[in-house]
Amino acid sequence: MPPSLSPPAHNKESTMNTTLWAVQIALALLFFVAGAGKLLVPMDELANDSGLPGPFMRFIAVAEAAGALGLLLPGLLRIARWLTPMAAIGLALIMIGAVVTTIANGDGLRAAGPFVVGLLAAAVTWGRWQWLLPAPAALETGIAAPPVRDDLLASCQQAWEDRLDRLGSYLEEQQGNARRNGSSA
C-alpha cells in the first residue's frame, strides 16, 4: 500500500484506546452494579443464593465495587494509572472463581457469562499494561517508568492459556457426557 493511503499509526492507537475505554466503562458499570447489589442484600440471603459463606460474598461485593472504580478513576484522574491493569487482573480472578463455582454447581452453560466477562477484564489488563511501560519521551528525558517484568507477564499469559485449555477440555467432556446420557435415555 502506498504511504499516502496507509492509515497513520496514531489512528490505530486511538482506536485501541477508545475500544479499551468502552470495555472499561461497560465492565465498571457491570461490576459496580453487581457489587452494590450484593452489598444491599442481607448476608444470610447472599449465602443461601450462592451456596458460599455470607462474609466471603460480602468481600467479593466490596472487591467488585473497588475494581469497578479502579477501572475508571486512575485513567480519568491520570494518577496511579498502574492501578487500572491491577484492578482488571483482580476482576478477572473473581470471574475465574465465578466460572469454577458455576461449573462445580453443575451449571456449565451459565459459566459462559462470567467466562466472557473474565476475558474482557483480561483484555483490559493486556491493553492497559502499556501504561506501565516507559514512554519514548520518558526514555529521552531519563524519567523512567516502573519496570515491567517480562517473565511475570509471560507466566500470567501461560497460566491463562492453561486455564482456558482445561476449561475447554472440561466443557467438551461435559458435552460428550450429555450426548451419551441423552442417547441412552
C-alpha positions as CSV (number, residue, x, y, z in Angstrom):
1,M,0.0,0.0,0.0
2,P,1.4,3.4,-0.9
3,P,2.4,5.5,2.1
4,S,-0.2,8.1,1.3
5,L,-3.0,5.5,1.5
6,S,-1.9,3.7,4.7
7,P,-3.6,4.9,7.9
8,P,-1.3,6.7,10.4
9,A,-0.2,4.7,13.4
10,H,-1.9,7.2,15.7
11,N,-5.4,6.2,14.4
12,K,-4.6,2.6,15.4
13,E,-3.6,3.6,18.9
14,S,-6.5,6.0,19.2
15,T,-9.0,3.2,18.1
16,M,-7.4,0.8,20.6
17,N,-7.6,3.4,23.4
18,T,-11.3,4.2,22.6
19,T,-12.1,0.5,22.5
20,L,-10.4,-0.1,25.8
21,W,-12.3,2.8,27.4
22,A,-15.6,1.4,26.1
23,V,-14.8,-2.0,27.6
24,Q,-13.6,-0.5,30.8
25,I,-16.8,1.6,31.2
26,A,-19.0,-1.4,30.5
27,L,-17.1,-3.6,32.9
28,A,-17.1,-0.8,35.6
29,L,-20.9,-0.5,35.3
30,L,-21.4,-4.2,35.4
31,F,-19.1,-4.8,38.4
32,F,-20.3,-1.7,40.3
33,V,-23.9,-2.7,40.0
34,A,-23.1,-6.3,40.9
35,G,-21.0,-5.3,43.9
36,A,-23.5,-2.7,45.1
37,G,-26.3,-5.2,44.7
38,K,-24.5,-7.7,46.8
39,L,-23.8,-5.1,49.5
40,L,-27.5,-4.3,49.7
41,V,-28.7,-7.9,50.2
42,P,-28.6,-9.3,53.7
43,M,-25.7,-11.7,54.2
44,D,-27.8,-14.7,55.1
45,E,-29.7,-14.3,51.8
46,L,-26.4,-14.0,49.9
47,A,-25.2,-17.2,51.5
48,N,-28.4,-19.0,50.6
49,D,-28.4,-17.8,47.0
50,S,-24.8,-18.5,46.3
51,G,-24.0,-21.5,48.5
52,L,-20.9,-19.6,49.7
53,P,-20.4,-18.0,53.1
54,G,-22.0,-14.6,53.6
55,P,-18.8,-12.8,54.7
56,F,-17.0,-14.2,51.6
57,M,-19.8,-12.9,49.3
58,R,-19.6,-9.5,51.1
59,F,-15.8,-9.5,50.4
60,I,-16.5,-10.2,46.7
61,A,-19.0,-7.4,46.6
62,V,-16.5,-4.9,48.0
63,A,-13.8,-6.2,45.6
64,E,-16.2,-5.9,42.6
65,A,-17.1,-2.3,43.6
66,A,-13.5,-1.3,44.2
67,G,-12.4,-3.0,41.0
68,A,-15.0,-1.0,39.1
69,L,-13.6,2.2,40.5
70,G,-10.1,1.0,39.7
71,L,-11.0,0.5,36.1
72,L,-12.0,4.2,35.6
73,L,-10.6,6.6,38.2
74,P,-6.8,6.2,37.6
75,G,-7.2,6.9,33.9
76,L,-9.7,9.7,34.4
77,L,-7.6,11.4,37.1
78,R,-4.3,10.5,35.4
79,I,-2.8,9.4,38.7
80,A,-1.5,5.9,39.6
81,R,-2.6,4.6,36.2
82,W,-0.9,1.3,37.1
83,L,-3.9,0.6,39.3
84,T,-6.2,0.0,36.2
85,P,-4.5,-3.2,34.9
86,M,-4.2,-4.3,38.6
87,A,-8.0,-3.8,39.1
88,A,-8.6,-5.7,35.8
89,I,-6.5,-8.6,37.0
90,G,-8.4,-8.7,40.2
91,L,-11.7,-8.7,38.4
92,A,-10.5,-11.4,36.0
93,L,-9.6,-13.6,39.1
94,I,-13.0,-13.1,40.5
95,M,-14.5,-14.2,37.2
96,I,-12.3,-17.3,37.2
97,G,-13.8,-18.1,40.6
98,A,-17.3,-17.5,39.3
99,V,-16.7,-19.8,36.3
100,V,-15.3,-22.6,38.5
101,T,-18.1,-22.2,41.1
102,T,-20.8,-22.2,38.4
103,I,-19.3,-25.3,36.7
104,A,-18.9,-27.1,40.1
105,N,-22.6,-26.4,40.8
106,G,-23.4,-28.3,37.6
107,D,-24.5,-25.3,35.6
108,G,-21.8,-25.3,32.9
109,L,-23.7,-23.3,30.3
110,R,-24.2,-20.4,32.8
111,A,-20.5,-20.2,33.2
112,A,-20.2,-18.7,29.7
113,G,-21.2,-15.2,31.0
114,P,-18.5,-15.0,33.7
115,F,-16.1,-16.5,31.3
116,V,-16.7,-13.8,28.7
117,V,-16.5,-11.0,31.3
118,G,-13.3,-12.5,32.6
119,L,-11.8,-12.4,29.1
120,L,-12.8,-8.8,28.7
121,A,-11.1,-8.0,32.0
122,A,-8.0,-9.9,30.8
123,A,-8.1,-7.8,27.6
124,V,-8.2,-4.6,29.6
125,T,-5.2,-5.9,31.7
126,W,-3.3,-6.6,28.5
127,G,-4.3,-3.3,26.8
128,R,-3.6,-1.1,29.7
129,W,-0.3,-2.8,30.6
130,Q,1.3,-0.2,28.3
131,W,0.7,2.4,31.0
132,L,3.4,0.5,32.9
133,L,5.9,0.8,30.1
134,P,8.2,3.8,29.7
135,A,7.0,6.2,27.0
136,P,9.6,7.1,24.3
137,A,9.7,10.7,25.6
138,A,10.4,9.4,29.1
139,L,13.3,7.4,27.7
140,E,14.7,10.5,26.1
141,T,14.4,12.7,29.2
142,G,15.7,9.9,31.5
143,I,12.5,9.8,33.5
144,A,11.8,6.1,33.9
145,A,8.5,4.4,34.5
146,P,8.3,1.3,36.8
147,P,10.0,-1.7,35.2
148,V,7.8,-4.4,33.8
149,R,8.9,-7.9,34.4
150,D,8.6,-9.9,31.1
151,D,8.9,-13.2,32.9
152,L,5.9,-12.3,35.1
153,L,3.9,-11.2,32.1
154,A,4.8,-14.5,30.3
155,S,3.9,-16.6,33.3
156,C,0.5,-14.8,33.6
157,Q,-0.2,-15.4,29.9
158,Q,0.8,-19.1,30.2
159,A,-1.5,-19.5,33.3
160,W,-4.4,-18.0,31.4
161,E,-3.8,-20.3,28.4
162,D,-3.6,-23.3,30.6
163,R,-6.9,-22.4,32.4
164,L,-8.6,-21.9,29.1
165,D,-7.3,-25.2,27.8
166,R,-8.6,-27.0,30.9
167,L,-11.9,-25.3,30.7
168,G,-12.3,-26.2,27.0
169,S,-11.5,-29.8,27.8
170,Y,-13.9,-29.9,30.7
171,L,-16.7,-28.4,28.6
172,E,-16.1,-30.9,25.8
173,E,-16.2,-33.7,28.3
174,Q,-19.5,-32.5,29.7
175,Q,-21.0,-32.2,26.2
176,G,-19.9,-35.8,25.5
177,N,-21.5,-36.9,28.8
178,A,-24.7,-35.1,27.9
179,R,-24.8,-36.6,24.5
180,R,-24.3,-40.1,25.9
181,N,-26.9,-39.6,28.6
182,G,-29.3,-38.2,26.1
183,S,-28.9,-41.0,23.6
184,S,-29.2,-43.8,26.3
185,A,-32.5,-42.4,27.7
